[in-house]
């Protein structure tokens, strides 16, 4: 059985998911009904130990399953995809068209 990932990785994944969905701290706070300050501290401070109920509220707000936060390796490619998606948010429309073309060519191989 695989060991769960450390809480610092969970909070990293939460932040990447928030950014990938284009949510500000305020928007996620409103969606999850959780203090913006607490979410910010959670994303930045590995000493915070959130409850499962708290994490569940964030998962619902981010439209992600709880296991996706805790399972190792199998979901690492998902985390990498989120990191890439976060970078993609900063691209221009023309750059996005080029990325889309590249992905389509890559899939055909």
C-alpha positions in Angstrom: 0.0 0.0 0.0 1.3 3.4 -0.9 2.0 5.9 1.9 -0.1 9.2 1.8 1.7 12.3 0.9 2.8 14.9 3.5 0.5 17.7 4.3 2.8 20.2 2.7 2.2 18.4 -0.7 -1.6 18.5 0.0 -1.5 22.3 0.5 0.7 22.7 -2.6 -1.9 20.8 -4.6 -4.7 22.9 -3.2 -2.9 26.1 -4.2 -2.2 24.8 -7.7 -5.8 23.7 -8.1 -7.0 27.1 -7.0 -4.7 28.8 -9.5 -5.5 26.4 -12.3 -9.2 27.2 -11.8 -8.5 30.9 -11.9 -9.8 31.5 -8.4 -8.5 34.2 -6.2 -8.2 33.6 -2.5 -11.3 35.7 -2.0 -13.3 33.6 -4.6 -12.2 30.3 -3.1 -13.0 31.7 0.4 -16.5 32.6 -0.7 -17.1 29.3 -2.5 -15.9 27.2 0.5 -17.2 29.5 3.2 -13.7 29.5 4.8 -11.6 32.5 5.8 -9.4 33.9 3.1 -6.7 34.4 5.7 -6.8 30.8 6.8 -6.6 29.6 3.2 -3.6 31.8 2.6 -1.9 30.5 5.7 -2.7 27.0 4.7 -1.1 27.5 1.3 2.0 29.1 2.8 2.6 27.5 6.2 3.2 23.7 6.5 2.6 23.9 10.3 -1.2 24.3 9.8 -3.0 21.1 10.3 -6.5 21.3 8.6 -9.3 19.0 9.5 -10.8 16.6 6.9 -14.0 18.6 7.0 -12.1 21.7 6.1 -10.3 20.0 3.2 -13.6 18.5 2.0 -15.1 22.0 1.8 -12.1 23.1 -0.3 -12.4 20.0 -2.5 -16.0 20.7 -3.2 -15.3 24.3 -4.0 -12.4 23.3 -6.3 -14.4 20.4 -7.8 -11.8 17.8 -7.0 -12.0 14.5 -5.0 -10.4 14.1 -1.6 -8.3 11.1 -2.8 -6.7 13.3 -5.5 -5.2 15.4 -2.7 -3.7 12.5 -0.8 -2.8 9.8 -3.2 0.9 9.7 -4.2 2.4 9.1 -7.6 -0.8 8.1 -9.4 -1.9 11.7 -9.3 1.4 13.3 -9.7 0.8 13.7 -13.5 -2.4 15.5 -12.5 -0.4 17.8 -10.3 2.0 18.5 -13.2 -0.9 19.1 -15.5 -2.2 21.7 -13.0 1.2 23.4 -12.9 1.2 23.6 -16.7 -2.3 24.9 -16.7 -1.4 27.6 -14.3 1.4 28.7 -16.7 -1.0 28.5 -19.6 -3.2 31.1 -18.0 -0.6 33.7 -18.7 -0.3 33.0 -22.4 -1.7 35.2 -25.2 -4.4 34.0 -27.5 -1.9 33.4 -30.3 0.4 31.4 -27.9 -2.6 29.3 -26.8 -3.4 28.5 -30.5 0.2 27.3 -30.9 0.0 25.1 -27.8 -3.3 23.6 -28.9 -1.8 22.8 -32.4 1.3 21.2 -30.7 -0.9 19.1 -28.4 -3.0 17.9 -31.4 0.1 16.9 -33.3 1.6 15.2 -30.2 -1.6 13.1 -29.7 -1.5 11.9 -33.3 2.0 10.3 -32.8 
